[in-house]
Amino acid sequence: MYDFAVIGGGIVGLSTGMALYKRFPNAKVVIIEKESVVADHQTGHNSGVIHSGIYYKPGSYKARFARQGSKSMTDFCQTHGINHDICGKVIVATKQEELVLLDNLYTRGLQNDLVIQKIGAAELKEIEPHVNGLGAIRVAQAGIVNYREVSEKFADIILEHGGEIQLNTKVEKIHEESDQVVIETSKGILKARMVINCAGLHSDRIATAAGYKTDMKIVPFRGEYFKLKPEKRYLVKHLIYPVPNPNFPFLGVHFTRMISGEIDAGPNAVLSFKREGYKKTDFNAKDLMEVLGYPGFWKLASKFMKEGMDEYVRSFSKKQFTKSLQELIPEIQEDDLIPAPAGVRAQGLKSDGNLVDDFYIVMGKRTIHVCNAPSPAATASIEIGKEVVSRIPVQIHLLEMALV
């Protein structure tokens, strides 16, 4: 019998495992992961940005946890010798009509207690000489890191505390009973006093398997990237983002300097035909039919039809993808771009067609379900883990004296 079982070995599940040991040092904890390594999906395909929280609604989990998480993630990397760089980023207005949107974003950043700076075209050129912009917001505390490396250190800390990480173990059924949770897996039955669902792309299915209705479904959006050729990396000094389109729920194509020195360009955002569909050819009939049979998807699609079609055009046209990038850096040419691995965002979608715009945690009797944790979840992972563990209900809390 385990005290706690965490389903999902991504960065959120592993940070939750760490937080459990901080509160319950003598607990028996197991992380259950269906892949052969930890951090193999959203975490392992992450762009590696340490976000500031400037985009998010003041007071939301995303805003608070990104701001706090930026510091806790940086502190963690410094403590454990993980390579990272607080390089800063610029959010750039390239058109006259975007200057008002830039002002609105600046106000939001101040409301989120961020130290940010509005700069003009001349100062922008000093920071990013090749960028085309009328003005920008400079966000000094944004940074970069390899989140797979961070996750592996989280895993090491769990193992050092005596925890277990069971790889190649797929959860098939969950039975929540009065005094325990029984988990049927591909490798047999596990029992725990409490289960925490951090299954990312499959978090809604795990919640449903445990008997909980969430009024949301995970819809997978693939983000496709190019990389700049090595001889063109000089075009990007830091992180370069456009002003977000307020009529579309994604940030738009941007330039990300990776901790490896590579420069990522992208992503677009297109519906993936498989929950773990990193290639255009990836297809799973069950995954796709779940999305197409969900009323919320069609409400979302009708609302963003034009923007969605533009994303698909960029998916199949390198020329159009390049044109989007040229709005920020006019010197970029098609030949400067080489294909890069894609990522898949596990985005919660409500039945009314609205995206779940914050981290979303569902409380069960002996289960907790983290049902929506897309970006900036990697940045915020330490804070999400703390929040999840703080919600452990009273009947489990009574075990605290025995576990400390």
VOPAGU-2260 file (C-alpha; in pm, 1 decimal, decimal comma):
REM VOPAGU-2260
SITE   aa  ch    i         X         Y         Z
SITE  MET   A    0       0,0       0,0       0,0
SITE  TYR   A    1     137,0     337,5    -103,9
SITE  ASP   A    2      47,0     658,3      72,9
SITE  PHE   A    3      36,2     848,5    -255,1
SITE  ALA   A    4      35,7     745,8    -620,0
SITE  VAL   A    5      97,7    1014,0    -882,6
SITE  ILE   A    6     -16,3     930,1   -1235,0
SITE  GLY   A    7     209,9    1095,4   -1490,5
SITE  GLY   A    8     585,7    1136,1   -1497,5
SITE  GLY   A    9     596,6    1477,3   -1663,2
SITE  ILE   A   10     728,1    1787,2   -1490,6
SITE  VAL   A   11     400,7    1852,7   -1302,4
SITE  GLY   A   12     371,8    1496,3   -1172,6
SITE  LEU   A   13     735,6    1493,2   -1064,0
SITE  SER   A   14     712,3    1833,5    -896,2
SITE  THR   A   15     406,6    1704,1    -710,1
SITE  GLY   A   16     608,8    1403,1    -595,0
SITE  MET   A   17     875,2    1638,7    -461,7
SITE  ALA   A   18     616,7    1850,5    -283,4
SITE  LEU   A   19     468,0    1539,4    -121,4
SITE  TYR   A   20     803,4    1453,4      33,0
SITE  LYS   A   21     849,1    1807,9     157,0
SITE  ARG   A   22     521,7    1783,7     351,1
SITE  PHE   A   23     532,8    1411,0     430,0
SITE  PRO   A   24     901,4    1310,3     455,4
SITE  ASN   A   25     822,8     948,9     552,3
SITE  ALA   A   26     548,9     888,0     297,6
SITE  LYS   A   27     556,7     601,5      50,6
SITE  VAL   A   28     516,2     761,2    -293,9
SITE  VAL   A   29     503,9     607,2    -640,7
SITE  ILE   A   30     507,6     787,1    -976,2
SITE  ILE   A   31     332,6     588,6   -1250,4
SITE  GLU   A   32     447,7     664,9   -1605,6
SITE  LYS   A   33     342,9     479,5   -1919,0
SITE  GLU   A   34     655,0     569,7   -2118,8
SITE  SER   A   35    1006,4     428,8   -2078,5
SITE  VAL   A   36    1144,4     763,1   -1954,9
SITE  VAL   A   37    1009,5    1058,4   -1759,6
SITE  ALA   A   38     917,1    1389,7   -1925,9
SITE  ASP   A   39     855,5    1228,5   -2264,3
SITE  HIS   A   40     557,6    1430,3   -2387,7
SITE  GLN   A   41     466,3    1795,7   -2319,4
SITE  THR   A   42     769,1    1844,4   -2094,1
SITE  GLY   A   43    1017,0    1684,2   -2331,1
SITE  HIS   A   44     884,1    1879,5   -2630,1
SITE  ASN   A   45     876,0    2211,3   -2445,7
SITE  SER   A   46    1037,6    2523,6   -2591,9
SITE  GLY   A   47    1225,9    2570,7   -2265,3
SITE  VAL   A   48    1108,3    2922,3   -2180,7
SITE  ILE   A   49    1094,3    3037,0   -1819,3
SITE  HIS   A   50     784,8    3255,7   -1849,1
SITE  SER   A   51     715,6    3573,0   -1653,2
SITE  GLY   A   52     334,1    3561,1   -1644,7
SITE  ILE   A   53     272,5    3883,4   -1835,3
SITE  TYR   A   54      -6,4    3745,0   -2057,0
SITE  TYR   A   55    -236,1    3603,0   -1792,3
SITE  LYS   A   56    -541,3    3741,4   -1616,6
SITE  PRO   A   57    -439,4    3914,8   -1291,7
SITE  GLY   A   58    -513,4    3695,5    -992,3
SITE  SER   A   59    -535,2    3374,5   -1197,1
SITE  TYR   A   60    -332,3    3066,9   -1113,7
SITE  LYS   A   61    -136,2    3113,1   -1435,0
SITE  ALA   A   62     -42,3    3471,3   -1348,0
SITE  ARG   A   63      50,3    3396,3    -986,7
SITE  PHE   A   64     220,3    3063,2   -1043,8
SITE  ALA   A   65     418,1    3185,9   -1346,0
SITE  ARG   A   66     547,2    3486,3   -1152,0
SITE  GLN   A   67     629,7    3279,1    -843,1
SITE  GLY   A   68     743,1    2985,7   -1054,1
SITE  SER   A   69     989,5    3194,6   -1250,0
SITE  LYS   A   70    1172,0    3262,6    -925,1
SITE  SER   A   71    1138,0    2913,9    -775,6
SITE  MET   A   72    1248,9    2751,7   -1103,2
SITE  THR   A   73    1550,2    2983,0   -1125,9
SITE  ASP   A   74    1638,8    2916,0    -761,0
SITE  PHE   A   75    1607,5    2540,7    -818,9
SITE  CYS   A   76    1838,3    2553,9   -1120,3
SITE  GLN   A   77    2094,9    2758,2    -928,3
SITE  THR   A   78    2082,5    2520,7    -631,0
SITE  HIS   A   79    2126,7    2208,1    -842,6
SITE  GLY   A   80    2365,8    2340,0   -1103,9
SITE  ILE   A   81    2122,6    2317,0   -1396,2
SITE  ASN   A   82    2222,5    2529,5   -1693,7
SITE  HIS   A   83    1979,4    2816,7   -1745,3
SITE  ASP   A   84    1989,0    3174,9   -1867,6
SITE  ILE   A   85    1768,1    3465,7   -1761,4
SITE  CYS   A   86    1817,2    3628,0   -2099,8
SITE  GLY   A   87    1499,3    3836,4   -2111,8
SITE  LYS   A   88    1254,0    3881,1   -2395,4
SITE  VAL   A   89    1091,1    4150,2   -2602,8
SITE  ILE   A   90     724,7    4157,8   -2707,7
SITE  VAL   A   91     717,4    4356,0   -3029,3
SITE  ALA   A   92     453,5    4567,7   -3201,7
SITE  THR   A   93     519,9    4565,4   -3576,3
SITE  LYS   A   94     208,4    4757,8   -3686,5
SITE  GLN   A   95      54,5    5085,3   -3575,8
SITE  GLU   A   96    -266,4    4916,8   -3460,2
SITE  GLU   A   97     -65,1    4687,5   -3231,8
SITE  LEU   A   98      63,7    4976,4   -3020,9
SITE  VAL   A   99    -267,8    4999,6   -2834,3
SITE  LEU   A  100    -255,2    4623,8   -2771,0
SITE  LEU   A  101     101,5    4666,4   -2647,6
SITE  ASP   A  102     -14,7    4933,5   -2402,6
SITE  ASN   A  103    -288,2    4700,3   -2276,4
SITE  LEU   A  104     -37,0    4419,7   -2228,7
SITE  TYR   A  105     198,5    4653,1   -2044,1
SITE  THR   A  106     -83,0    4746,8   -1806,4
SITE  ARG   A  107    -156,3    4378,8   -1746,6
SITE  GLY   A  108     210,1    4313,5   -1672,3
SITE  LEU   A  109     209,6    4587,7   -1408,6
SITE  GLN   A  110    -110,6    4444,6   -1260,3
SITE  ASN   A  111      74,8    4113,3   -1232,9
SITE  ASP   A  112     353,0    4285,2   -1032,6
SITE  LEU   A  113     616,5    4235,2   -1301,2
SITE  VAL   A  114     921,4    4454,8   -1349,1
SITE  ILE   A  115     885,3    4541,7   -1716,9
SITE  GLN   A  116     982,7    4830,9   -1941,1
SITE  LYS   A  117     822,5    4992,2   -2245,2
SITE  ILE   A  118    1080,8    5075,9   -2509,3
SITE  GLY   A  119    1075,9    5252,9   -2843,8
SITE  ALA   A  120    1204,8    5143,6   -3182,8
SITE  ALA   A  121    1557,1    5280,6   -3126,2
SITE  GLU   A  122    1610,5    5098,3   -2796,3
SITE  LEU   A  123    1460,2    4782,0   -2943,9
SITE  LYS   A  124    1722,6    4798,1   -3219,3
SITE  GLU   A  125    1995,5    4813,0   -2955,5
SITE  ILE   A  126    1863,6    4493,8   -2795,0
SITE  GLU   A  127    1761,5    4308,2   -3112,0
SITE  PRO   A  128    1930,1    4476,2   -3412,8
SITE  HIS   A  129    1748,5    4268,5   -3675,8
SITE  VAL   A  130    1394,3    4305,8   -3542,6
SITE  ASN   A  131    1135,1    4521,4   -3715,5
SITE  GLY   A  132     930,5    4701,1   -3450,5
SITE  LEU   A  133     759,9    5028,3   -3366,9
SITE  GLY   A  134     784,5    4960,4   -2995,8
SITE  ALA   A  135     813,4    4676,7   -2747,8
SITE  ILE   A  136     787,2    4558,5   -2390,5
SITE  ARG   A  137    1111,6    4434,7   -2240,0
SITE  VAL   A  138    1063,7    4153,4   -1988,8
SITE  ALA   A  139    1395,7    4114,1   -1814,2
SITE  GLN   A  140    1308,7    3811,6   -1596,9
SITE  ALA   A  141    1214,2    3573,8   -1881,6
SITE  GLY   A  142    1467,0    3296,5   -1937,6
SITE  ILE   A  143    1547,5    2957,8   -2086,4
SITE  VAL   A  144    1625,4    2611,4   -1953,9
SITE  ASN   A  145    1599,8    2247,3   -2058,3
SITE  TYR   A  146    1289,7    2121,5   -1876,5
SITE  ARG   A  147    1374,6    1757,2   -1941,3
SITE  GLU   A  148    1693,5    1811,3   -1739,0
SITE  VAL   A  149    1491,8    1981,4   -1464,2
SITE  SER   A  150    1247,5    1688,9   -1459,8
SITE  GLU   A  151    1527,0    1435,9   -1432,4
SITE  LYS   A  152    1656,9    1620,9   -1125,8
SITE  PHE   A  153    1303,4    1619,8    -978,4
SITE  ALA   A  154    1300,1    1242,1   -1034,3
SITE  ASP   A  155    1640,0    1202,6    -866,9
SITE  ILE   A  156    1513,3    1388,6    -559,4
SITE  ILE   A  157    1206,6    1162,5    -537,9
SITE  LEU   A  158    1426,2     852,6    -556,8
SITE  GLU   A  159    1663,5     993,5    -294,6
SITE  HIS   A  160    1365,9    1020,2     -57,0
SITE  GLY   A  161    1280,1     654,2    -113,3
SITE  GLY   A  162    1007,2     708,0    -369,4
SITE  GLU   A  163     946,7     480,3    -666,3
SITE  ILE   A  164     908,3     560,6   -1033,7
SITE  GLN   A  165     737,7     283,9   -1227,3
SITE  LEU   A  166     804,4     327,9   -1599,7
SITE  ASN   A  167     634,7     143,5   -1886,7
SITE  THR   A  168     326,1     123,0   -1666,2
SITE  LYS   A  169      -6,3     230,4   -1815,1
SITE  VAL   A  170    -306,1     303,9   -1593,0
SITE  GLU   A  171    -610,6     112,6   -1719,8
SITE  LYS   A  172    -875,8     146,0   -1447,8
SITE  ILE   A  173    -920,2     329,8   -1117,5
SITE  HIS   A  174   -1147,5     230,4    -830,0
SITE  GLU   A  175   -1188,3     492,5    -558,8
SITE  GLU   A  176   -1297,3     317,6    -238,0
SITE  SER   A  177   -1372,7     448,9     109,4
SITE  ASP   A  178   -1025,1     385,4     249,7
SITE  GLN   A  179    -803,6     344,5     -56,7
SITE  VAL   A  180    -774,4     379,4    -434,4
SITE  VAL   A  181    -714,7      67,7    -642,2
SITE  ILE   A  182    -526,2     127,5    -967,2
SITE  GLU   A  183    -527,8    -138,1   -1236,3
SITE  THR   A  184    -221,2    -100,8   -1456,6
SITE  SER   A  185     -59,7    -287,0   -1743,0
SITE  LYS   A  186     178,9    -436,7   -1486,2
SITE  GLY   A  187     -69,7    -531,0   -1217,9
SITE  ILE   A  188    -267,2    -370,8    -935,4
SITE  LEU   A  189    -140,4     -87,3    -714,3
SITE  LYS   A  190    -313,3      47,7    -404,8
SITE  ALA   A  191    -273,7     390,6    -249,2
SITE  ARG   A  192    -438,2     600,7      17,1
SITE  MET   A  193    -458,6     880,8    -235,3
SITE  VAL   A  194    -406,0     927,6    -611,2
SITE  ILE   A  195    -300,3    1249,3    -784,0
SITE  ASN   A  196    -369,0    1266,1   -1156,7
SITE  CYS   A  197    -104,6    1462,3   -1348,8
SITE  ALA   A  198    -151,0    1274,5   -1675,5
SITE  GLY   A  199    -133,9    1576,7   -1907,0
SITE  LEU   A  200    -269,7    1477,7   -2247,4
SITE  HIS   A  201    -476,0    1202,7   -2082,2
SITE  SER   A  202    -575,2    1383,1   -1760,6
SITE  ASP   A  203    -944,2    1409,5   -1856,5
SITE  ARG   A  204    -958,8    1036,2   -1928,2
SITE  ILE   A  205    -803,0     951,7   -1592,7
SITE  ALA   A  206   -1053,4    1178,1   -1417,2
SITE  THR   A  207   -1338,6    1006,8   -1602,7
SITE  ALA   A  208   -1197,4     664,3   -1514,7
SITE  ALA   A  209   -1207,6     767,6   -1148,3
SITE  GLY   A  210   -1574,5     862,6   -1185,8
SITE  TYR   A  211   -1552,9    1242,4   -1212,3
SITE  LYS   A  212   -1718,2    1469,0   -1468,6
SITE  THR   A  213   -1511,1    1773,4   -1549,7
SITE  ASP   A  214   -1720,4    1951,1   -1819,3
SITE  MET   A  215   -1405,7    1969,1   -2029,7
SITE  LYS   A  216   -1211,0    1760,1   -2274,1
SITE  ILE   A  217    -844,5    1768,2   -2360,6
SITE  VAL   A  218    -802,0    1875,5   -2722,5
SITE  PRO   A  219    -448,5    1826,8   -2857,8
SITE  PHE   A  220    -301,5    2115,7   -3057,1
SITE  ARG   A  221      24,9    2049,3   -3237,6
SITE  GLY   A  222     276,6    2331,5   -3245,9
SITE  GLU   A  223     513,2    2300,6   -3540,8
SITE  TYR   A  224     858,1    2461,3   -3545,1
SITE  PHE   A  225    1152,4    2538,2   -3765,4
SITE  LYS   A  226    1506,5    2607,7   -3649,6
SITE  LEU   A  227    1736,8    2871,8   -3786,6
SITE  LYS   A  228    2041,5    2741,0   -3966,5
SITE  PRO   A  229    2350,5    2778,9   -3745,0
SITE  GLU   A  230    2492,0    3056,3   -3962,4
SITE  LYS   A  231    2171,8    3258,4   -3910,3
SITE  ARG   A  232    2151,5    3234,9   -3531,1
SITE  TYR   A  233    2307,7    3579,0   -3500,4
SITE  LEU   A  234    1970,9    3726,1   -3604,6
SITE  VAL   A  235    1822,9    3647,9   -3259,6
SITE  LYS   A  236    1986,3    3761,6   -2935,7
SITE  HIS   A  237    1716,4    3687,2   -2678,5
SITE  LEU   A  238    1346,9    3581,7   -2695,4
SITE  ILE   A  239    1134,9    3765,9   -2951,6
SITE  TYR   A  240     753,6    3751,5   -2938,7
SITE  PRO   A  241     480,7    3932,3   -3132,2
SITE  VAL   A  242     197,7    4117,5   -2961,7
SITE  PRO   A  243     -67,2    3844,8   -2913,0
SITE  ASN   A  244    -377,3    3855,4   -3129,2
SITE  PRO   A  245    -661,7    3917,2   -2879,7
SITE  ASN   A  246    -897,0    3728,7   -3113,1
SITE  PHE   A  247    -693,1    3406,9   -3099,3
SITE  PRO   A  248    -597,5    3206,4   -2789,2
SITE  PHE   A  249    -235,4    3133,7   -2890,0
SITE  LEU   A  250      70,3    3359,0   -2885,9
SITE  GLY   A  251     167,5    3352,8   -3253,5
SITE  VAL   A  252     497,2    3251,0   -3410,3
SITE  HIS   A  253     803,2    3376,2   -3226,7
SITE  PHE   A  254    1177,0    3320,0   -3188,8
SITE  THR   A  255    1317,5    3128,3   -2893,4
SITE  ARG   A  256    1685,7    3100,8   -2814,8
SITE  MET   A  257    1732,2    2754,9   -2666,4
SITE  ILE   A  258    1974,1    2669,9   -2386,1
SITE  SER   A  259    2161,9    2457,6   -2643,0
SITE  GLY   A  260    2228,5    2767,7   -2852,7
SITE  GLU   A  261    1980,6    2671,3   -3122,6
SITE  ILE   A  262    1706,2    2914,2   -3230,7
SITE  ASP   A  263    1350,3    2782,0   -3259,7
SITE  ALA   A  264    1102,0    2964,2   -3483,9
SITE  GLY   A  265     731,7    2898,9   -3431,9
SITE  PRO   A  266     496,6    2750,0   -3342,0
SITE  ASN   A  267     174,4    2750,8   -3532,4
SITE  ALA   A  268    -122,7    2576,9   -3365,7
SITE  VAL   A  269    -319,9    2307,0   -3548,7
SITE  LEU   A  270    -549,7    2031,6   -3430,6
SITE  SER   A  271    -355,6    1708,6   -3384,8
SITE  PHE   A  272    -530,8    1394,9   -3508,0
SITE  LYS   A  273    -374,1    1202,2   -3219,4
SITE  ARG   A  274    -324,0    1306,0   -2858,0
SITE  GLU   A  275      45,8    1235,5   -2891,8
SITE  GLY   A  276      59,4    1331,8   -3258,3
SITE  TYR   A  277     392,0    1503,5   -3316,1
SITE  LYS   A  278     388,4    1445,6   -3693,0
SITE  LYS   A  279     136,6    1554,5   -3954,3
SITE  THR   A  280      85,0    1187,3   -4043,1
SITE  ASP   A  281       9,1    1074,7   -3686,0
SITE  PHE   A  282    -349,2     954,3   -3655,4
SITE  ASN   A  283    -561,7     779,8   -3394,7
SITE  ALA   A  284    -927,5     719,2   -3479,2
SITE  LYS   A  285   -1043,7     716,0   -3116,4
SITE  ASP   A  286    -864,4    1041,6   -3034,6
SITE  LEU   A  287    -995,2    1218,8   -3342,9
SITE  MET   A  288   -1354,4    1096,2   -3306,2
SITE  GLU   A  289   -1358,7    1214,2   -2943,7
SITE  VAL   A  290   -1273,9    1565,0   -3062,0
SITE  LEU   A  291   -1505,8    1567,0   -3363,7
SITE  GLY   A  292   -1792,0    1428,7   -3154,2
SITE  TYR   A  293   -1750,6    1697,0   -2887,7
SITE  PRO   A  294   -1989,7    1994,0   -2928,3
SITE  GLY   A  295   -1740,4    2230,2   -2770,3
SITE  PHE   A  296   -1493,1    2173,4   -3052,2
SITE  TRP   A  297   -1734,2    2287,0   -3322,7
SITE  LYS   A  298   -1827,2    2595,9   -3122,1
SITE  LEU   A  299   -1457,5    2678,3   -3088,3
SITE  ALA   A  300   -1390,9    2607,4   -3457,1
SITE  SER   A  301   -1672,3    2834,8   -3574,1
SITE  LYS   A  302   -1546,2    3114,9   -3349,3
SITE  PHE   A  303   -1188,7    3100,2   -3481,8
SITE  MET   A  304   -1246,9    2972,9   -3834,4
SITE  LYS   A  305   -1030,6    3233,4   -4011,7
SITE  GLU   A  306    -744,9    3216,6   -3762,2
SITE  GLY   A  307    -758,3    2836,9   -3764,2
SITE  MET   A  308    -734,5    2822,2   -4142,5
SITE  ASP   A  309    -435,4    3056,4   -4135,4
SITE  GLU   A  310    -264,2    2816,9   -3895,2
SITE  TYR   A  311    -325,3    2522,5   -4129,7
SITE  VAL   A  312    -189,9    2719,2   -4426,6
SITE  ARG   A  313     131,2    2780,4   -4230,3
SITE  SER   A  314     142,2    2410,3   -4145,7
SITE  PHE   A  315     165,4    2310,7   -4512,0
SITE  SER   A  316     332,3    2619,3   -4660,5
SITE  LYS   A  317     686,3    2700,8   -4556,5
SITE  LYS   A  318     652,3    3019,4   -4760,6
SITE  GLN   A  319     358,7    3140,7   -4548,0
SITE  PHE   A  320     533,2    3033,4   -4226,5
SITE  THR   A  321     835,0    3239,0   -4335,4
SITE  LYS   A  322     615,3    3541,8   -4413,2
SITE  SER   A  323     481,8    3532,6   -4055,6
SITE  LEU   A  324     835,8    3525,3   -3918,8
SITE  GLN   A  325     939,8    3810,5   -4149,0
SITE  GLU   A  326     697,1    4040,4   -3970,7
SITE  LEU   A  327     941,0    4027,0   -3679,1
SITE  ILE   A  328    1270,6    3975,1   -3865,4
SITE  PRO   A  329    1244,8    4081,5   -4230,2
SITE  GLU   A  330    1584,3    3927,5   -4317,4
SITE  ILE   A  331    1457,6    3572,7   -4260,2
SITE  GLN   A  332    1436,3    3366,1   -4579,9
SITE  GLU   A  333    1285,9    3022,3   -4646,0
SITE  ASP   A  334    1631,7    2873,7   -4691,1
SITE  ASP   A  335    1726,9    2990,9   -4341,1
SITE  LEU   A  336    1475,8    2749,8   -4185,0
SITE  ILE   A  337    1519,3    2379,2   -4122,5
SITE  PRO   A  338    1247,6    2148,9   -3978,6
SITE  ALA   A  339    1243,0    2104,0   -3601,9
SITE  PRO   A  340    1050,5    1867,7   -3371,1
SITE  ALA   A  341     691,4    1961,5   -3291,9
SITE  GLY   A  342     515,7    1969,5   -2956,4
SITE  VAL   A  343     156,7    1895,3   -2857,1
SITE  ARG   A  344     -33,5    2120,0   -2616,6
SITE  ALA   A  345    -291,2    1948,8   -2394,1
SITE  GLN   A  346    -557,3    2218,6   -2395,5
SITE  GLY   A  347    -876,0    2186,6   -2193,8
SITE  LEU   A  348   -1192,0    2280,1   -2384,5
SITE  LYS   A  349   -1533,2    2329,5   -2223,9
SITE  SER   A  350   -1856,5    2204,6   -2376,6
SITE  ASP   A  351   -1963,6    2565,7   -2442,6
SITE  GLY   A  352   -1668,2    2611,9   -2679,2
SITE  ASN   A  353   -1451,4    2817,6   -2445,6
SITE  LEU   A  354   -1095,6    2713,7   -2376,8
SITE  VAL   A  355   -1010,6    2650,2   -2012,6
SITE  ASP   A  356    -788,0    2954,5   -1965,6
SITE  ASP   A  357    -636,0    2864,9   -1629,6
SITE  PHE   A  358    -488,2    2567,4   -1451,7
SITE  TYR   A  359    -783,7    2349,4   -1354,6
SITE  ILE   A  360    -781,2    2117,0   -1053,1
SITE  VAL   A  361   -1071,4    1883,0    -970,5
SITE  MET   A  362   -1102,6    1744,7    -617,0
SITE  GLY   A  363   -1222,8    1389,3    -557,6
SITE  LYS   A  364   -1264,5    1201,2    -231,2
SITE  ARG   A  365    -929,2    1027,8    -247,4
SITE  THR   A  366    -813,4    1167,7    -578,1
SITE  ILE   A  367    -695,4    1504,2    -707,8
SITE  HIS   A  368    -702,4    1570,3   -1082,2
SITE  VAL   A  369    -485,4    1832,7   -1251,4
SITE  CYS   A  370    -699,6    1853,5   -1563,9
SITE  ASN   A  371    -560,0    2154,8   -1748,6
SITE  ALA   A  372    -192,2    2240,9   -1724,5
SITE  PRO   A  373     -60,0    2370,7   -2057,2
SITE  SER   A  374     197,3    2650,7   -2082,5
SITE  PRO   A  375     321,7    2801,6   -1852,6
SITE  ALA   A  376     295,2    2479,2   -1650,4
SITE  ALA   A  377     665,1    2394,2   -1684,0
SITE  THR   A  378     764,6    2734,8   -1546,1
SITE  ALA   A  379     498,7    2703,1   -1275,2
SITE  SER   A  380     553,9    2333,9   -1200,3
SITE  ILE   A  381     707,1    2377,9    -855,4
SITE  GLU   A  382     420,3    2608,3    -755,3
SITE  ILE   A  383     157,6    2374,0    -901,6
SITE  GLY   A  384     305,5    2087,1    -701,4
SITE  LYS   A  385     285,5    2293,2    -382,2
SITE  GLU   A  386     -76,3    2390,0    -457,4
SITE  VAL   A  387    -182,6    2031,3    -525,8
SITE  VAL   A  388     -27,5    1902,8    -203,3
SITE  SER   A  389    -183,2    2188,9      -4,6
SITE  ARG   A  390    -525,1    2060,6    -118,7
SITE  ILE   A  391    -484,6    1714,3      29,5
SITE  PRO   A  392    -811,5    1673,4     220,2
SITE  VAL   A  393    -863,6    1638,9     592,8
SITE  GLN   A  394    -890,7    1260,6     608,0
SITE  ILE   A  395    -552,2    1227,9     439,5
SITE  HIS   A  396    -412,4    1516,1     642,7
SITE  LEU   A  397    -476,2    1307,9     954,6
SITE  LEU   A  398    -199,9    1077,4     831,9
SITE  GLU   A  399      48,3    1363,4     852,6
SITE  MET   A  400     158,0    1283,8    1206,2
SITE  ALA   A  401     237,7     928,6    1104,1
SITE  LEU   A  402     422,8    1029,5     788,9
SITE  VAL   A  403     647,2    1310,2     915,4
